[in-house]
Amino acid sequence: MQNYHPPLKASWSGRNSTAQLYLHEKVTPTALSKLTSTKNTLALLGYACDEGVRLNKGRVGAKEGPMAIRKALAKMPNHLKDTTSLIDVGDIVYAKSDLDAVQKELALTVTELLQKNTLPVLLGGGHDIAYGHYNGIKSYLIAKNKRPSIGIINFDAHFDLRSDETGPNSGTPFFQIANENEPFHYLCLGIRKDANDKALFQTAMEFDVTYVDRGTFRIQFAKEINTWIRAFMEKVEHIYVTIDLDGFSSAYAPGVSAASPMGFSPDIVLESLETIIASGKLISMDIAEMNPKFDIDDQTAKLAASLIHKVIHAEFF
């Protein structure tokens, strides 16, 4: 594949032990060509692309996001069972081709990972990752003769429902998905009025998007939020989770393409993730907009790694 780079063992380093106490000791870099079907496997796939961010007039640098997340995740403790495999399958990389070609390659790779019975965890990269990711899940389900019943849960300050009339970018993925899929099931948690114009709220209404605004998306309303999440999940068979790091307050995530101090905090996201995982419907997830160029003391990379650490251990501990 033109835009695929195999994994590098050098991406994973940290404190050494004799009992795989750390994730850098647990992970196995595995090229896609050598991937076999297995059980209880978590597959990390990078999306080293910020072309969509550039096209959306954002701060570039997110193409280095996957590597930064790997470095932070590598140093974290390993509590996975011996029977659980953690593999790094490398990156889909933007290499001066067009964004559509990269999206198609990303979709094909996600489909392949699902066919090999892994839980894909994608590391971004711009939020245009969502379009290729969703299409990969959709293609996998269609190939299994299943009607794609996919609910998208997006932790984000932005709807990312901008029109793709002038071409796709990091602000258009859910508009693209909505126009190509009926029904369209989309729950957005953490929406801010200071981050979306009136036209985007109108588009959200036209597509029947369910959302919780930032004022409500806080830990003191966790019971109500979890009730809404469960009600949303009841309508679908599979859940695709996407976490845009720029939805967090810049106090927690300065290293993103569009930072703001007005974002949400990690506690309510962690609480929500527990509810999603408990449903048994999580099919794939990604983390978007990690931009090491603007990070401070690797704070955002550590946040991204901690969220992944939470999910993979909740699924397979």
N, C-alpha and C positions, 0 to 999 in steps of 0.2 A: 504494500500500500504506500502511495506516494507521501502521505502526510503522517505516517506512523514511525515513531522512534521507540525501539525496544528499551526495557528498563536497564538502569545502571546500578550495580551493587554499591557503588561509591555514594549513592544517594542516601544510604542507610548507615548511620554510625551513632555511637553513643557509649555509655558505660557498659563494660563487659561483665558477664556473669558466667556461671557454669550450668545454669538451669533455665535459659531463655526467659530471664526475668524482665527483659525489655523488648519492645516491639521490633527494634532493629535486628534482634537475634531471632525473632519469630518469622519475620517476613521472608518470602522467597521470590526474588525477581524471576519472572517467567515470561518469555516472549510469547506473543499470541500464537505463533506457529507451533509452539510446544505445549500449548494449553490442552489439557484433557478433561473430560467430564468427571466431576467428582462431587462429593457431598460436603456440606458444612464449610464452604469456601467463600472468603471475602476477597473481592478483586478490586484493587485500587487502579484507576485509570486517570491519567492527567489530560487536561485540555489546555495545552500551552498556546493560548490564542487570546489576544486582546484587540484584534482587528475590529471586532464588533463594538468595542468600547471607543476606539478611535473614530469610527463612523458615527457613533452617537455623541461625539464631542466630549468624551470623558477623558480622565487622566490615564494615559497608557502605562503599562508596567505589569498588568495582570498575567501576561504570558509567563512570567517567572513564578506565578502563584503555586503551581503544583509542586515545584521543587522546595519552596519554602515550607509548605505544609508537610511534605515528607520529612524534612529535617526536624521539624518540631514533633511530629508523630513518632519518629524513630527513638527519641529519648524517653518516651512514656512507658510506664510499666505494662507488662503483658499479663493479663489475667485470663486469657483465652484457654479453652480446653486443649489438651494435646491432640484431640481428634479434629480440631478446627484448624483450617489452613488460612493463612493470610498471604496473598500474593500481590506483587506489583507487576502489572503488565505493560508499563511504559506510558507513552504520551501520544496523543493526537496533536500534531503541531501545525500551526499556520506557517506555510513556507512560500509566501508570495504567490499563492494560488488564489482563487476566489473563495469567498466565505461559504458559498453554497457547496463547493466541493468538499471543504473541511467538514461541514455539517453532515453530508452524506456519509463520509468516512467514519465520523463519530457514531452515527446511527448504526452502521453496519457492525462496528466494534461492540456497541452495547448489545445488539442482538446476539452476537456471538458469545458474549460473556453470559448472557441469560441462558442460551442454549447449552452452555457447559455447566449449568446449575450453580452458578455463583451469585452472590449478592453484589452487584456493582456499586462501588462508591467512587464517584467522579470528583476530581480536584480541578477547580478552575482558577484562572481563566475567567473571561467575560461571561455575563449571564446569557449571552446567546447560546451557551452550552445547553440551555433548556430545550431548544428546538430540536437539535440532533438527538439529544438524550430521549426525549419523549417519542420521537419517531422510531428510535431503536427498540423501545419497549413495545410500541404498537406493532412493529413488524414481527417481533418475537411472538406476540400473542396471536396474530393472524396466521403465522406459520404453524401454530399449534391448533389451528381451526377453532380458535376462541374469539368471540366478539370482544374487541378491545373496550373494556370497562375500566377506565383509568381516571382516578381523581388526582389532581395536582394540588399539593399543599405547598405554598410558597411563603417562606418567612422573609419579608421584604418591606421596605418603605415605599417601593414603587410597584405599580401594577405591571409595568413593562408590556403595555398594550398599545404602544405607538404603531401607527400604520407603517407597513413595509412597502408602501407605494414607490418610494425612491430607493428601495433595497433594504435587506435585513441588517439589523445591528443589535447591540445588546439591549436596546429598549423595545424590540419588536417580537420576542419569541412567543409570547402568549397570544398576541394578535394573530400571528401566523398559525399557531395551533388551533385557535378558536375558529378560524376561517376554513380549516381543513377537516374539522372533526365535529360531528353532531351525534350525540350531545357533547357539550363542552363542560367539564366539571372542574371548577377552579376556585380554591379557597386561598385567600391572601391574608396573612396575619402580620399586622404592624404598619398598615397603610397610614401615610401622613398627608395632610392637605398641603403642607408646605413643600411637598416633593412630587405632587401630581397636579396638573392643571385641570380646569373644568372639563375640557374635552375628554380627558382620560377617565374622569368619573362618569361621564356620559357613555363612553365606550364600555366601561365596566357594567353599567346598568343594561346596555343593549345586549351584552353577552351573558347577562344574568350571573355575574360574578358575585360570590359570597366573600365578604371581607370584614375584618375587625380592625378598627383604627387604632393608632398608637395610644390614644388616651385610655382605651379599654384593655389593650394588650399589655397587661401588667400582672404581676404575681398575685395581687390581692383579688383578682377576678379569675383565678385559675380554674375554679370549679365550673363557672359559667363557660369559660373558653373551652374546657375539655368536653363539656356537653355539646357545644356547637361543633367541635371537631368530630365527635362520635356521630352526630347526626349527619354530617357531611360524608363520612366514611361509609355509612350504611347504604348510600346510593350507588356505590361502586364496588368492584371486586378487587381492585389493585390500587395502591397508593404510591405515587411518585413524589418524593420530598425533595425540594430544592431550597437551599438556604443561601440567601444573598447577604454577605457579610456587611454590606453598606446599610442594612436595616438596623444593625446594632448602633448604639451610641458610639461616637468616636472616642469616648472614654474607655471603651472596650475594644474598639476596632478602628484605629486610625489608618491602618494600611489597606485602604479600599479605593475604588475609583471615584466614589462620590461620598465623602465623609460628612457626617453631621452630628452635633452633640445631642440632637433631639430624638435619636433612635431608641430602640428598646434594649433591655438588659438580658443577659444570658439565662437568668433563673426561669423566666417564663417560657423560653424556648426549650430548655431542658425538660420542664414539666410537660410541655406539649408533646415532645418527642416520645416520652414514656407512654403517653396515651396512644400515639400512632403505632408504636412498636407492639404494644399489647394487643392491638387489633389483629395481628398476624397477616396484615394485608400489604406491608411494605415490600415493594418489588425492586426498588432502586432509589438511590439518592445522589445528590451532588451538593457541593459547596462552591459558590461563585464569588467573583470579584475580589479575590485575594491579591493585593497589590503590594509586594514587598518594598517597592520603591519608596513608599510613604509610611512604612511600618515603623514603630518605635519599640526598641528592645524586643523585637519579634512577638509583640503582644498579640497582633491579629493572627499571625500564624499559629500561635499557641491556642488561641480561641478556636480556630478552625480545627486544629488537631484534637482538642478536648471534645468538641462536638462529635467528631468521628469516633473517638475513643468511647464516648457514651453509647453511640448507636451500635458499634460492632460488639461491645461487651453485653449490651442489653439483648442483642439478638442471639449471641452464641455463648454466653458465659455459663 
